Structures are given as structure tokens and as C-alpha cells.
Amino acid sequence: MRYDVAVIGGGPSGAVAAAILAKAGLSTVLIERNFDNVKPCGGAIPLGLIEEFKIPAELVEKKLSRMKARSPKGRVIDMNMPNGYVGMVRREKFDRYLRVEAERAGAVVVEGLVKSISHSGEGFVINTLNDKVPPLRASRIIGADGANSKTADELHFPPNELKVIAMQQRFKYTPSIQKFSDIVEIWFDGEVSPDFYGWIFPKADHLAIGTGTEDHKHNIKALQKRFVEKIGITDTPYLDEAAKIPMKPRKSFTQEKAILVGDAAGLVTPANGEGIFFAMRSGKLGALAMIEHLKHGTPLKNYEKEFRKLYAPIFFGLEVLQAAYYRNDRLRESFVAICADDDVQRITFDSYLYKKMIPASWPVQMKIFSKNVYHLIKGS
Ligand SMILES: Cc1cc2nc3c(=O)[nH]c(=O)nc-3n(C[C@H](O)[C@H](O)[C@H](O)COP(=O)(O)OP(=O)(O)OC[C@H]3O[C@@H](n4cnc5c(N)ncnc54)[C@H](O)[C@@H]3O)c2cc1C
């Protein structure tokens, strides 16, 4: 049998794409290397995503509308989200749920590690390691296989340029850790991360603590150790996990007969490392473009154009923010000070929750600009 579309990778981007394709009546196979995969991830998702993809309440372990931002000197700013919350999901459950949804929609879901892809006639032949799955034929491919995408390599897409390595440890709640169970903490501190940030994310039965740094520049294990020490936790984690975060879209993530979505395409925003929303949105936009392409002959490039039209300003804005404030502790100190402003908090959370850039009024822009200048000069 030849499938209309093979989706490679059964994380959020691939599972969402496969469900949409199958629902539209296209024969679809979703290939996931390991059904028990536990993707290293903080699992923080915005309310807008929960609403759009109708994520069941039981998957959202915590709904957190309070956050603390902490500066290198220990200044703590309380931030509140009156109009929404950050949802905390656990990836092993979340990804499994999305794959079951894809299967329910009619996709064939198979377990196998894709090791090679070759062109064949009008389409492709996909081979898995040790031929765990017999070679699969498909007219089109969606590569959803994460930051180290085999699909991208095999089909010669331009490289994923900027990768951060991130590490996270999970701690069971104990009396000393329980106090972190209701609030998100973000640490901007060079000792914790010289070019990214550290996070404390509470889940239902554990606390996830993690940090990231640009790949190869610093020792991630040493940064993580220092972070846990600075928080004051002496308990032993029950799980250590680490993975790369690709924080820059590839130069191109569309070809004539194949597209990349999610991390495979490099669709994680700079500054905050948010990838689940963009994985699921790109999975959706990619699948919709694929349906139009196969049914009406429109080019797959439309997917990339649409994605960039919607989200390029957000990627650009966050890239500028990271370049401006994450370079040293003096700048980080100013950044946290600016977070105390109510309008800064409102704009930040409105754009986080629904990914809509709502321009602030002129006086508000002027006020924020002046505060920026003040704190940058003062260094606090
Ligand atoms: C430590 C850490 C913390 C993070 N925290 C957050 C957070 O709190 N919020 C947020 O929004 N984002 C976070 N991210 C980013 C987020 O995890 C990713 O952006 C998101 O998982 C991307 O989804 P995806 O479906 O594109 O790729 P992935 O989730 O990586 O899924 C890819 C899938 O493909 C499979 N696969 C890989 N290779 C093959 C192959 N050859 N054959 C078959 N299958 C294959 C994998 O098993 C996997 O299931 C974090 C990342 C890290 C590393």
C-alpha cells in the first residue's frame, strides 16, 4: 500500500498533523520510534493552546496564574495573569493522548525508528531500523521528528542553526519542596544560565527544575547543579533528562513534496524556549496545506508562508529581547526590574496566552521605553 502522507515522529507536531490529515480522508501513517518515549520537557503550555486543541482537563495537572521572576541579585518580582494561566502537562501522557487521537481519526500509527528515506517514482520509501516495520511507501512526507530530525538530514533540508541544550531534573514533593508547588519561578541569573534562564515548574506529584544554555558553550550539568544548590534543595532527583532546543527556524522548511514541522523545522521561540504551541500550530498549518496540495495542487510552500506571516514578528521580538537582555547579569538585573511594571506584565501575558501581539497605546509604549532606559543606565 502507498500512503498519501507519512508523518515521521509522534510528538505533538506529528500527532496533530496526522489527526488532521486522516480526518480529511487522506491515508496517513504516523511513525514513532518509541511509544514509551518521555520527551525531556517542562510541559508548560498556554491557555490558548488548551482551548484551540481542546486538551482534556485531566491532562492539565496544574493551572498556574502566578509567576516569580528572580534577578541575579535575588530581587523577586511577583507577576500575575488575571486573564488566564499556564497549564502544566506531563509529556508522556500528553503525547500518548495526541497519538491516540490521531489513531481515532483514522491514521495508522506504527512504532519504528526511521533510518532512511529514498525517492521512488512519485513519492518516497521509508525504512526503519532492523526493518521493524516493513518499508513504507508514501506520496508525501511530514518530518516531525524533533531537533535532530532524520527526515531533514535524509531530504537535505538546510541545517537547524541555533541549538540550546537544556537539562531538567524531577524531584518528588517532600515537606521542604512542597512550598514550590503552586507557583512558576523563572531565574535570570548568569550562574544558573549565562545565556538563557532557569525554571521551576510544579507538576501534580513532582517539581521540575531545569536550565538551558547555548549548545557546547557551557557545562549544562554544572549549571543545573548550581541552580539546585542556589534554590536550596538537597533532595535527590528521581529523574535527570536533557535534550536540545532548536531556537531558530531553518532557512527553509518546505520542499516540493515534503515539509518539516515543530522542532524538526526549528520552531521554538528564542528567549522563552517555547516549542509545544508552535509544534502543534505548525503541525496543524502543515497538515492543512498538505490537504490543499493533494486535493487541489496548491504548493506546499503556502504552509511556510502562512507560518512566517503569523509568527515571524514574535520570533523576531523574542530574539531581540534575548540578544538585548540575556548577555550579562547587569542586563538581566534591568530586565527583571522592568518586569515589575503592570503594563509590561499585561503585554507579556496577553501575547503568551494567545500569541497575539496587541500593540500598547502610545503613552504606555513611552512609559515602558523610559523605564527601560532608566534601568539600563542604573543597572537594576
Ligand atoms: C528540557 C526542555 C524543556 C522544555 N520545556 C518546554 C516547555 O515548558 N514548554 C514548551 O512549550 N516547550 C518546551 N520545550 C520544547 C518542547 O519540548 C518542544 O518544542 C516540543 O516537544 C516539540 O514537539 P515536536 O513534536 O516538534 O518534537 P518532539 O516532541 O521532539 O517529538 C519528536 C518525536 O519524534 C520521534 N522521533 C525522533 N526521531 C525519530 C525517527 N528517526 N523515527 C521515528 N520517530 C522519531 C521522537 O521519539 C518524538 O516522539 C522544552 C524542551 C526541552 C529540551
The ligand as an SDF file (V2000), in Angstrom:
LIG
                    3D

 53 58  0  0  0  0  0  0  0  0999 V2000
   14.3270   20.3990   28.8370 C   0  0  0  0  0  0  0  0  0  0  0  0
   13.2980   21.0060   27.9240 C   0  0  0  0  0  0  0  0  0  0  0  0
   12.2300   21.7200   28.4670 C   0  0  0  0  0  0  0  0  0  0  0  0
   11.2420   22.2540   27.6170 C   0  0  0  0  0  0  0  0  0  0  0  0
   10.1770   22.8960   28.1880 N   0  0  0  0  0  0  0  0  0  0  0  0
    9.1790   23.3650   27.4100 C   0  0  0  0  0  0  0  0  0  0  0  0
    8.0150   23.9520   27.9880 C   0  0  0  0  0  0  0  0  0  0  0  0
    7.8550   24.0060   29.2100 O   0  0  0  0  0  0  0  0  0  0  0  0
    7.0500   24.4360   27.1550 N   0  0  0  0  0  0  0  0  0  0  0  0
    7.1770   24.3760   25.7980 C   0  0  0  0  0  0  0  0  0  0  0  0
    6.2780   24.8490   25.0790 O   0  0  0  0  0  0  0  0  0  0  0  0
    8.2690   23.8040   25.2230 N   0  0  0  0  0  0  0  0  0  0  0  0
    9.2500   23.2820   25.9770 C   0  0  0  0  0  0  0  0  0  0  0  0
   10.3210   22.6550   25.4030 N   0  0  0  0  0  0  0  0  0  0  0  0
   10.3480   22.4960   23.9240 C   0  0  0  0  0  0  0  0  0  0  0  0
    9.3780   21.3700   23.5240 C   0  0  0  0  0  0  0  0  0  0  0  0
    9.6470   20.2190   24.2740 O   0  0  0  0  0  0  0  0  0  0  0  0
    9.4930   21.0460   22.0180 C   0  0  0  0  0  0  0  0  0  0  0  0
    9.4690   22.2410   21.2940 O   0  0  0  0  0  0  0  0  0  0  0  0
    8.3620   20.1490   21.5430 C   0  0  0  0  0  0  0  0  0  0  0  0
    8.4470   18.8860   22.1590 O   0  0  0  0  0  0  0  0  0  0  0  0
    8.3900   19.9660   20.0240 C   0  0  0  0  0  0  0  0  0  0  0  0
    7.4520   18.9990   19.6210 O   0  0  0  0  0  0  0  0  0  0  0  0
    7.7140   18.1270   18.3070 P   0  0  0  0  0  0  0  0  0  0  0  0
    6.5340   17.2380   18.1470 O   0  0  0  0  0  0  0  0  0  0  0  0
    8.0640   19.0280   17.1820 O   0  0  0  0  0  0  0  0  0  0  0  0
    9.0320   17.2830   18.6120 O   0  0  0  0  0  0  0  0  0  0  0  0
    9.2850   16.2280   19.7510 P   0  0  0  0  0  0  0  0  0  0  0  0
    8.4310   16.4600   20.9170 O   0  0  0  0  0  0  0  0  0  0  0  0
   10.7500   16.1740   19.9500 O   0  0  0  0  0  0  0  0  0  0  0  0
    8.7820   14.8670   19.0920 O   0  0  0  0  0  0  0  0  0  0  0  0
    9.5220   14.2090   18.1060 C   0  0  0  0  0  0  0  0  0  0  0  0
    9.0890   12.7530   18.1070 C   0  0  0  0  0  0  0  0  0  0  0  0
    9.7390   12.1020   17.0250 O   0  0  0  0  0  0  0  0  0  0  0  0
   10.2150   10.8540   17.4630 C   0  0  0  0  0  0  0  0  0  0  0  0
   11.3610   10.5290   16.5970 N   0  0  0  0  0  0  0  0  0  0  0  0
   12.5750   11.1250   16.5920 C   0  0  0  0  0  0  0  0  0  0  0  0
   13.3640   10.5820   15.6440 N   0  0  0  0  0  0  0  0  0  0  0  0
   12.6130    9.6250   15.0430 C   0  0  0  0  0  0  0  0  0  0  0  0
   12.8780    8.7190   13.9870 C   0  0  0  0  0  0  0  0  0  0  0  0
   14.0700    8.6840   13.3600 N   0  0  0  0  0  0  0  0  0  0  0  0
   11.8890    7.8540   13.6270 N   0  0  0  0  0  0  0  0  0  0  0  0
   10.6840    7.8840   14.2420 C   0  0  0  0  0  0  0  0  0  0  0  0
   10.3790    8.7190   15.2580 N   0  0  0  0  0  0  0  0  0  0  0  0
   11.3420    9.5860   15.6440 C   0  0  0  0  0  0  0  0  0  0  0  0
   10.5740   11.0460   18.9310 C   0  0  0  0  0  0  0  0  0  0  0  0
   10.5600    9.8370   19.6560 O   0  0  0  0  0  0  0  0  0  0  0  0
    9.4870   12.0310   19.3860 C   0  0  0  0  0  0  0  0  0  0  0  0
    8.3580   11.3770   19.9090 O   0  0  0  0  0  0  0  0  0  0  0  0
   11.3350   22.1030   26.2120 C   0  0  0  0  0  0  0  0  0  0  0  0
   12.4060   21.4000   25.6600 C   0  0  0  0  0  0  0  0  0  0  0  0
   13.3730   20.8450   26.5000 C   0  0  0  0  0  0  0  0  0  0  0  0
   14.5060   20.0560   25.8940 C   0  0  0  0  0  0  0  0  0  0  0  0
  1  2  1  0
  2  3  1  0
  2 52  2  0
  3  4  2  0
  4  5  1  0
  4 50  1  0
  5  6  2  0
  6  7  1  0
  6 13  1  0
  7  8  2  0
  7  9  1  0
  9 10  1  0
 10 11  2  0
 10 12  1  0
 12 13  2  0
 13 14  1  0
 14 15  1  0
 14 50  1  0
 15 16  1  0
 16 17  1  0
 16 18  1  0
 18 19  1  0
 18 20  1  0
 20 21  1  0
 20 22  1  0
 22 23  1  0
 23 24  1  0
 24 25  2  0
 24 26  1  0
 24 27  1  0
 27 28  1  0
 28 29  2  0
 28 30  1  0
 28 31  1  0
 31 32  1  0
 32 33  1  0
 33 34  1  0
 33 48  1  0
 34 35  1  0
 35 36  1  0
 35 46  1  0
 36 37  1  0
 36 45  1  0
 37 38  2  0
 38 39  1  0
 39 40  1  0
 39 45  2  0
 40 41  1  0
 40 42  2  0
 42 43  1  0
 43 44  2  0
 44 45  1  0
 46 47  1  0
 46 48  1  0
 48 49  1  0
 50 51  2  0
 51 52  1  0
 52 53  1  0
M  END
$$$$
